[in-house]
Amino acid sequence: MPIFEYKCQKCGAEFDELDSVDNRDKPHKCPKCGSRKSERQLSVFCASSDGGGGATCPSTGST
């Protein structure tokens, strides 16, 4: 199962949930305030296809 990132529309907390693709856009309960007014966020990831670990991640600039 994939991990999805959410942001609470009530308190602004960001949190991750391990859930099925079918449930990804359903509201998830915020662990901070308990509100179910959450919105799925876009996740950023970085991968190297050459196996050398030399990819530059766009969000952090780290390698």
C-alpha atoms as a printed R data frame, in Angstrom:
   type eleno elety resid chain resno       x      y       z
1  ATOM     1    CA   MET     A     1   0.000  0.000   0.000
2  ATOM     2    CA   PRO     A     2   1.298  3.494  -0.796
3  ATOM     3    CA   ILE     A     3   1.850  6.324   1.658
4  ATOM     4    CA   PHE     A     4  -0.099  9.511   0.942
5  ATOM     5    CA   GLU     A     5   0.540 12.977   2.362
6  ATOM     6    CA   TYR     A     6  -2.305 15.137   3.695
7  ATOM     7    CA   LYS     A     7  -2.773 18.609   5.119
8  ATOM     8    CA   CYS     A     8  -5.473 19.436   7.652
9  ATOM     9    CA   GLN     A     9  -7.647 22.326   6.480
10 ATOM    10    CA   LYS     A    10  -8.564 23.186  10.084
11 ATOM    11    CA   CYS     A    11  -5.221 23.357  11.922
12 ATOM    12    CA   GLY     A    12  -2.688 23.168   9.051
13 ATOM    13    CA   ALA     A    13  -0.952 20.016  10.313
14 ATOM    14    CA   GLU     A    14   0.719 17.853   7.680
15 ATOM    15    CA   PHE     A    15   0.621 14.079   8.092
16 ATOM    16    CA   ASP     A    16   1.122 10.804   6.210
17 ATOM    17    CA   GLU     A    17  -1.272  7.875   5.890
18 ATOM    18    CA   LEU     A    18  -0.687  4.359   4.612
19 ATOM    19    CA   ASP     A    19  -3.863  3.633   2.642
20 ATOM    20    CA   SER     A    20  -5.207  2.065  -0.524
21 ATOM    21    CA   VAL     A    21  -5.364  3.980  -3.798
22 ATOM    22    CA   ASP     A    22  -9.175  3.731  -3.647
23 ATOM    23    CA   ASN     A    23  -9.218  5.761  -0.392
24 ATOM    24    CA   ARG     A    24  -6.556  8.334  -1.268
25 ATOM    25    CA   ASP     A    25  -8.960 11.222  -1.933
26 ATOM    26    CA   LYS     A    26 -11.302 10.526   0.973
27 ATOM    27    CA   PRO     A    27 -10.936 12.754   4.033
28 ATOM    28    CA   HIS     A    28  -8.502 11.416   6.637
29 ATOM    29    CA   LYS     A    29  -8.572 12.189  10.356
30 ATOM    30    CA   CYS     A    30  -5.949 14.700  11.468
31 ATOM    31    CA   PRO     A    31  -3.790 13.233  14.260
32 ATOM    32    CA   LYS     A    32  -3.337 16.700  15.808
33 ATOM    33    CA   CYS     A    33  -6.871 18.118  16.035
34 ATOM    34    CA   GLY     A    34  -9.105 15.190  15.011
35 ATOM    35    CA   SER     A    35 -10.754 17.048  12.124
36 ATOM    36    CA   ARG     A    36 -11.646 15.088   8.989
37 ATOM    37    CA   LYS     A    37 -11.154 18.159   6.781
38 ATOM    38    CA   SER     A    38  -7.935 17.053   5.130
39 ATOM    39    CA   GLU     A    39  -6.644 17.418   1.602
40 ATOM    40    CA   ARG     A    40  -4.178 15.159  -0.187
41 ATOM    41    CA   GLN     A    41  -0.897 16.865  -1.069
42 ATOM    42    CA   LEU     A    42   1.474 16.203  -3.947
43 ATOM    43    CA   SER     A    43   4.471 14.151  -2.869
44 ATOM    44    CA   VAL     A    44   7.953 14.915  -4.152
45 ATOM    45    CA   PHE     A    45  10.479 12.143  -4.530
46 ATOM    46    CA   CYS     A    46  13.899 11.712  -6.032
47 ATOM    47    CA   ALA     A    47  15.403  8.694  -7.784
48 ATOM    48    CA   SER     A    48  18.542  7.911  -9.674
49 ATOM    49    CA   SER     A    49  18.331  5.620 -12.688
50 ATOM    50    CA   ASP     A    50  22.079  5.214 -13.165
51 ATOM    51    CA   GLY     A    51  22.669  3.561  -9.780
52 ATOM    52    CA   GLY     A    52  25.370  6.065  -8.906
53 ATOM    53    CA   GLY     A    53  23.303  8.095  -6.463
54 ATOM    54    CA   GLY     A    54  24.050 11.308  -8.317
55 ATOM    55    CA   ALA     A    55  20.483 12.551  -8.806
56 ATOM    56    CA   THR     A    56  19.648 16.029  -7.530
57 ATOM    57    CA   CYS     A    57  16.314 16.257  -5.699
58 ATOM    58    CA   PRO     A    58  14.307 19.276  -6.882
59 ATOM    59    CA   SER     A    59  12.692 20.114  -3.526
60 ATOM    60    CA   THR     A    60  15.832 20.072  -1.381
61 ATOM    61    CA   GLY     A    61  18.698 20.323  -3.818
62 ATOM    62    CA   SER     A    62  20.354 17.420  -1.998
63 ATOM    63    CA   THR     A    63  21.870 14.405  -3.701
